[in-house]
Amino acid sequence: MLTTTLKRLGRVVAYYPNLKKITGSTTATILLCQFLYWTTKSRTGWIYKTTGEIEEETGLTLSEQKTAKEKLINAGLIFSEYKRLDHTTRYMVNQDVLDGMWSELETDDEEEEEEIPVQLIKGEQPPLLEVSADLPKKTKAQINKEEIQKIIPVVKKKLAKGLTVNPVGAKWTAFIKYASTREYHHGESVDVFITYLNSQDTPYNPIYMPPAKLQTLWPRAFVKTVEDVKKANTPFIKKAIPVVEETEDDFAPMPEGLGRRRATA
């Protein structure tokens, strides 16, 4: 019987097809979805799983896991930390980056969802409209896009001066757009990020820190520990997340908007 066979197959893995637009990979999406599920079981957000456990729960082989993790880490969607003492690796979903990418994706979707007049679909001539003196109102997505475009040249100029680089090329363009979007939607100033980079023990080097790496480091400049908040310190710290031991009943919320965009069979 089919139902009996399905029961023997084990647990179902949650999968959000729309996330593939962010990860660009099916295997990376499967792993990210499973990380999001485990995140709901953890208060600190840190996930402790071996490659064997991940394979058992997702079906991803060791090779597939390695590729998927690299994609997620390079995109800044997860943190990965190796603990030398017990030879284990733990992971954390970077929910700020995921939420930012998701918001940007929704904005792009809004811009694309324009109704085509029925007359044009049928090949008919649309009726003549009276000319109005009032100009059409801009959509929220159009306004957001225009405002971000105004920020982009400012961010580019600040990066060039603050990091002593020549930010040209497709990769720099992508990072500058990302930084401008974060500044517009979340108030994360590029000045704070530049100060964070320059405050590190190792001086900034564009060879070892290309634009893709900078995007993964961006959230770290805006993370605060409890002690930082109490002491009213600067808004950047050298470590992304403080090490906190995890308990079985820990909890962290899922990123907003994922549930309502889940594809139906």
C-alpha positions as CSV (number, residue, x, y, z in Angstrom):
1,M,0.0,0.0,0.0
2,L,1.2,3.5,-0.8
3,T,0.3,4.9,2.6
4,T,2.3,2.2,4.4
5,T,5.3,2.8,2.1
6,L,5.2,6.5,2.9
7,K,5.2,5.9,6.6
8,R,8.4,3.8,6.2
9,L,10.1,6.6,4.2
10,G,10.6,8.7,7.4
11,R,10.0,12.4,8.1
12,V,9.2,14.9,5.5
13,V,11.7,17.8,4.9
14,A,10.2,21.3,4.6
15,Y,11.1,22.9,1.3
16,Y,10.3,26.5,0.2
17,P,10.8,26.6,-3.6
18,N,10.8,30.4,-3.6
19,L,14.0,30.4,-1.6
20,K,15.9,29.0,-4.6
21,K,15.6,32.5,-6.1
22,I,17.9,33.6,-3.2
23,T,20.2,30.6,-2.9
24,G,20.4,29.7,-6.6
25,S,20.6,26.1,-5.8
26,T,18.2,23.3,-5.0
27,T,20.5,21.5,-2.5
28,A,21.4,24.8,-0.8
29,T,17.7,25.6,-0.5
30,I,17.0,22.1,1.1
31,L,19.8,22.7,3.6
32,L,18.7,26.2,4.4
33,C,15.1,25.1,4.9
34,Q,16.3,22.4,7.3
35,F,18.5,25.0,9.1
36,L,15.5,27.2,9.5
37,Y,13.5,24.3,11.0
38,W,16.3,23.6,13.5
39,T,16.5,27.4,14.3
40,T,13.0,27.2,15.7
41,K,14.2,24.7,18.2
42,S,17.1,26.9,19.5
43,R,17.0,30.1,21.6
44,T,20.5,31.1,20.6
45,G,20.1,30.2,17.0
46,W,23.2,27.9,16.9
47,I,22.7,24.5,15.3
48,Y,24.8,21.5,16.2
49,K,24.6,18.8,13.5
50,T,27.1,16.3,12.1
51,T,27.3,15.5,8.4
52,G,25.8,12.1,9.2
53,E,22.8,13.6,10.9
54,I,22.3,16.1,8.1
55,E,22.4,13.3,5.5
56,E,19.9,11.2,7.5
57,E,17.5,14.1,7.8
58,T,17.8,15.7,4.4
59,G,19.2,13.0,2.1
60,L,22.1,15.2,1.1
61,T,25.3,13.4,0.6
62,L,28.6,14.7,2.1
63,S,29.6,16.2,-1.3
64,E,26.2,17.8,-1.7
65,Q,26.4,19.2,1.8
66,K,29.8,20.7,1.2
67,T,28.7,22.5,-1.9
68,A,25.4,23.7,-0.3
69,K,27.2,25.0,2.8
70,E,29.8,26.9,0.6
71,K,26.9,28.6,-1.3
72,L,25.1,29.6,1.8
73,I,28.3,30.9,3.6
74,N,29.4,32.8,0.5
75,A,26.0,34.4,0.2
76,G,26.1,35.4,3.9
77,L,23.0,33.3,4.7
78,I,24.7,31.2,7.4
79,F,27.5,31.5,9.9
80,S,29.8,28.4,10.4
81,E,32.1,27.9,13.4
82,Y,34.4,25.0,14.0
83,K,35.0,24.1,17.7
84,R,38.5,22.7,18.1
85,L,38.0,21.2,21.5
86,D,35.3,18.8,20.6
87,H,35.9,18.7,16.8
88,T,32.4,19.8,15.9
89,T,31.0,22.5,13.6
90,R,28.0,24.5,14.5
91,Y,25.8,26.7,12.2
92,M,23.6,29.7,12.5
93,V,21.1,31.2,9.9
94,N,21.9,34.8,9.3
95,Q,18.3,36.0,9.5
96,D,19.1,39.7,8.9
97,V,20.7,38.9,5.5
98,L,17.9,36.4,4.7
99,D,15.2,38.9,5.6
100,G,17.0,41.6,3.5
101,M,17.3,39.4,0.5
102,W,13.7,38.3,0.9
103,S,12.5,41.9,1.1
104,E,14.4,42.8,-2.0
105,L,13.0,39.8,-3.8
106,E,9.4,40.8,-2.9
107,T,10.1,44.4,-4.1
108,D,11.3,43.0,-7.5
109,D,8.2,40.8,-7.6
110,E,5.9,43.8,-7.0
111,E,7.6,45.6,-9.9
112,E,7.0,42.7,-12.2
113,E,3.4,42.2,-11.3
114,E,1.8,44.7,-13.7
115,E,-1.5,43.9,-15.2
116,I,-1.7,43.7,-19.0
117,P,-4.9,45.2,-20.5
118,V,-7.2,42.5,-21.8
119,Q,-7.4,44.4,-25.1
120,L,-3.7,44.0,-25.7
121,I,-3.8,40.3,-24.9
122,K,-6.6,39.8,-27.5
123,G,-4.8,42.0,-30.0
124,E,-7.5,44.6,-29.9
125,Q,-7.0,48.3,-29.9
126,P,-7.4,49.8,-26.4
127,P,-10.0,52.5,-26.1
128,L,-8.8,56.1,-26.2
129,L,-8.5,57.7,-22.7
130,E,-9.0,61.3,-21.8
131,V,-5.7,63.1,-21.1
132,S,-5.5,64.0,-17.4
133,A,-3.4,66.8,-16.0
134,D,-2.6,64.6,-13.0
135,L,0.4,62.4,-13.4
136,P,0.1,58.7,-12.3
137,K,1.2,58.0,-8.7
138,K,4.3,56.0,-8.2
139,T,4.2,52.6,-6.5
140,K,6.0,52.0,-3.2
141,A,8.4,49.7,-5.0
142,Q,9.2,52.4,-7.6
143,I,9.8,55.0,-4.8
144,N,12.1,52.5,-2.9
145,K,14.1,51.8,-6.1
146,E,14.6,55.4,-6.8
147,E,15.7,56.2,-3.3
148,I,18.2,53.4,-3.3
149,Q,19.6,54.6,-6.6
150,K,20.2,58.0,-5.0
151,I,22.2,56.3,-2.2
152,I,24.4,54.1,-4.4
153,P,26.8,56.8,-5.7
154,V,27.3,58.0,-2.1
155,V,28.0,54.5,-0.8
156,K,30.4,53.9,-3.6
157,K,32.3,57.1,-2.9
158,K,32.5,56.3,0.8
159,L,33.8,52.8,0.2
160,A,36.5,54.1,-2.2
161,K,37.7,56.7,0.3
162,G,37.3,54.6,3.5
163,L,38.8,51.4,2.2
164,T,41.2,53.0,-0.3
165,V,39.9,50.8,-3.2
166,N,38.5,51.4,-6.7
167,P,35.0,49.7,-6.4
168,V,34.3,49.0,-10.0
169,G,33.1,45.8,-11.7
170,A,30.1,43.6,-11.4
171,K,31.0,42.2,-8.0
172,W,31.5,45.6,-6.5
173,T,28.3,46.9,-8.1
174,A,26.4,44.0,-6.5
175,F,27.9,44.7,-3.1
176,I,27.3,48.5,-3.3
177,K,23.6,47.8,-4.2
178,Y,23.4,45.4,-1.2
179,A,24.9,48.0,1.1
180,S,22.7,50.8,-0.2
181,T,19.6,48.6,0.3
182,R,20.6,47.7,3.8
183,E,21.2,51.4,4.6
184,Y,17.8,52.5,3.1
185,H,15.6,49.7,4.6
186,H,17.4,49.0,7.9
187,G,19.4,52.2,8.7
188,E,22.7,50.3,8.5
189,S,25.2,53.0,7.6
190,V,28.2,52.2,5.4
191,D,30.2,54.5,7.7
192,V,29.7,52.1,10.6
193,F,30.7,49.1,8.4
194,I,33.9,50.9,7.2
195,T,34.8,51.7,10.8
196,Y,34.2,48.1,11.8
197,L,36.6,46.8,9.1
198,N,39.3,49.3,10.0
199,S,39.0,48.4,13.7
200,Q,40.0,44.8,13.1
201,D,43.5,43.5,14.1
202,T,44.3,42.7,10.5
203,P,44.1,45.7,8.1
204,Y,41.6,45.5,5.3
205,N,43.1,43.9,2.2
206,P,40.9,43.7,-1.0
207,I,42.7,40.6,-2.2
208,Y,41.6,38.6,0.9
209,M,38.3,40.4,1.3
210,P,36.6,40.7,-2.0
211,P,33.1,42.2,-2.3
212,A,31.4,38.7,-1.7
213,K,33.4,38.4,1.5
214,L,32.4,41.9,2.6
215,Q,28.8,41.0,2.2
216,T,29.1,38.1,4.6
217,L,30.9,40.4,7.1
218,W,28.4,43.2,6.8
219,P,26.0,41.9,9.5
220,R,28.8,41.6,12.0
221,A,29.3,45.4,12.1
222,F,25.7,45.8,13.4
223,V,25.5,43.0,16.0
224,K,25.4,44.0,19.6
225,T,26.0,41.8,22.7
226,V,24.0,42.3,25.9
227,E,27.1,43.8,27.6
228,D,27.7,46.2,24.6
229,V,24.1,47.5,25.0
230,K,24.5,48.0,28.7
231,K,27.8,49.9,28.4
232,A,26.5,51.9,25.4
233,N,29.5,50.9,23.4
234,T,30.0,51.4,19.7
235,P,27.6,49.5,17.4
236,F,30.2,47.1,16.1
237,I,32.1,44.2,17.6
238,K,34.9,41.9,16.4
239,K,33.0,38.7,16.8
240,A,29.7,38.2,15.1
241,I,27.9,36.2,17.8
242,P,28.9,35.5,21.5
243,V,29.3,31.8,22.3
244,V,26.3,30.7,24.4
245,E,25.5,27.1,25.3
246,E,22.3,25.8,23.8
247,T,19.5,24.0,25.6
248,E,17.0,21.6,24.3
249,D,14.0,23.9,24.5
250,D,15.6,27.0,23.0
251,F,13.6,29.0,20.5
252,A,14.2,31.5,17.7
253,P,11.5,32.9,15.3
254,M,11.3,32.1,11.6
255,P,11.9,34.9,9.1
256,E,8.7,36.8,8.3
257,G,6.9,36.1,5.0
258,L,8.2,32.6,4.3
259,G,5.0,30.8,5.3
260,R,2.7,32.8,3.0
261,R,4.8,32.2,0.0
262,R,5.2,28.5,0.3
263,A,4.3,26.8,-2.9
264,T,1.4,24.4,-3.0
265,A,1.5,21.0,-4.7
